[in-house]
Amino acid sequence: MKNEKKHPVKAIAFTGTIYLAAFTIMLLLIAPFNIMAQDILQDSDGKQVNTSAYQEVDGSPDYQMDWADGTITRKNGKQYAGKLKYDAYNDQVVFQNSKGNPLTPIFADVDGFTLKGISDNKTDLVFANGFPAVDNQTAASYYVVLSNGKTKLLKHISKTIKESQNFADGTITKNFDDQQAYYMLKNGSMAVIKPGEKNVLAALSDKSTQITAYAKTNKIGFKNDEDLGKIFDYYNTL
């Protein structure tokens, strides 16, 4: 009986097929976990937003007019991706469903959300709640987190409806009025802080000398959000 010749090329091809099959199975096993990590929010249940309530009010209750890509995070860590807006009048996050309608999430344990690239088209805007009540805000109120260290810098954005009367004919017009306030969270207490070198250095008086030198060296101001965030980030390293 003649010895059969072995075919190394076929053997290699067969081995490669086994590895490819194993790799494919591994991807299929991993994929469900990646999908579960972040649900698509547009097809989730929610409560319809009553947009007709503001037909007689000029302007918008939203922080920005356009929808932004973003994520909502619940207290259990589960995240939902979708098109989002921040309703600054009602202090709530709003998402766009698959039909283009604005809805509020049906779950009540949202502790934060992110709007991508709306402040300067590249920087994400991070909102969070759960902070101590202060002024008219409660623990459920959302703040923009400008610095998230041991000493936090938070910005509360809100809108109110302002009425003005036309003295000529007595008619009253209504419009949304933008408001904002900055807070420092330190040692569990919230304190109002106003932009400006004098105010910031007074609030961080224990490290004012180092902060002054840091700001001067790096040409950082004390008024816009980005610079204020950098000041507090540096303060948290001292």
Stockholm file with secondary structure:
# STOCKHOLM 1.0

chainA/1-238         MKNEKKHPVKAIAFTGTIYLAAFTIMLLLIAPFNIMAQDILQDSDGKQVNTSAYQEVDGSPDYQMDWADGTITRKNGKQYAGKLKYDAYNDQVVFQNSKGNPLTPIFADVDGFTLKGISDNKTDLVFANGFPAVDNQTAASYYVVLSNGKTKLLKHISKTIKESQNFADGTITKNFDDQQAYYMLKNGSMAVIKPGEKNVLAALSDKSTQITAYAKTNKIGFKNDEDLGKIFDYYNTL
#=GR chainA/1-238 SS CCCCCCCHHHHHHHHHHHHHHHHHHHHHHHHHHHHHHEEEGGGSCEEECCGGGGTTEESCSBSSSSCEEEEEEETTSCEEEEEEEEETTTTEEEEECTTSCEEEESCSCEEEEEECSCSSSSSCEEEECCCCCBTTBCTTCCEEEEEESSSEEEEEEEEEEEEEECTTTCCEEEEEEEEEEEEEEETTEEEECCSSHHHHHHHTGGGHHHHHHHHHHHTCCSSSHHHHHHHHHHHTTC
#=GC SS_cons         CCCCCCCHHHHHHHHHHHHHHHHHHHHHHHHHHHHHHEEEGGGSCEEECCGGGGTTEESCSBSSSSCEEEEEEETTSCEEEEEEEEETTTTEEEEECTTSCEEEESCSCEEEEEECSCSSSSSCEEEECCCCCBTTBCTTCCEEEEEESSSEEEEEEEEEEEEEECTTTCCEEEEEEEEEEEEEEETTEEEECCSSHHHHHHHTGGGHHHHHHHHHHHTCCSSSHHHHHHHHHHHTTC
//
